[in-house]
């Protein structure tokens, strides 16, 4: 006895068979499912669900495009801020409002911007300051934080080679 697709689907819909959902692992009765072979016209309810999924995929794709644009804009702003910060680090000691004499300042820029030898311009050094310049809401990076901690714990040496 040869069965065509339509009669197989019909028998499944009128059976007492159960199936397991591959996504949620829940069981359901095949007679309560919308069964079709997928080669012909989709049943209206299945086509509606398919269209919902297509619409959701389009929405997610648009969201990804927006997130990419947002990330690019943030990256660009960050790069500009870093460039401005690097420039400020180099010219800050020349500003009249800068409280340290430029003759006492030595530029390192990486990992710390300046080392200030207070009094060096008068041939004496009262203290040494490691100065990091930050703009906006910038924070110390990991290397700068490690250096700051070493200095605060007085783990500083002087060597002559």
Steps between C-alpha positions, in 0.01 A plus 500: 500500500655825383437815703536849365618796707148627554373173639806463728442847643130421538576177690746680730243771577241236589737286708573479869873553439712746697810689392776680690593861420872520411522849658313478829498120538126518572263231373192574292236299322551489122126546453536849657786599268478667163648241267588564136763381256665839437502456123167660425326807636557552870187491716404856598598456864842355404556777245412758766758348738759488224436869426538584873840329497604683182392832654692423820812414301472829309458687828805328649702575187404869525591500869842351418557772239410767759729341759784491247448868415488583871821306564674676212390839632621413853832378358542820302420717804744295709775538241443876483502528881823298518662721236394815685623352828839416348533856370401653835756281679775643285409869528359515855835581669524813282174646637534790742246340736705178527632506857841341431791680333560357155870467584407244770293286261623204300264345248462122478146490353487120532417346744500819713477843339746705704750465781539823691820560695378779730782754541723355227512840329664635823753213510318316777221244509245528783287212369419304189147483358374256239228689314234341282274732302140393432220678319126458533404180680818312400642260758839350566577196287631179657869594459445846648309353794783252569757783495282715728467214748877435500571867569235521773654192668841671472639223279734742322874454452788702364785330314822614343637277226 
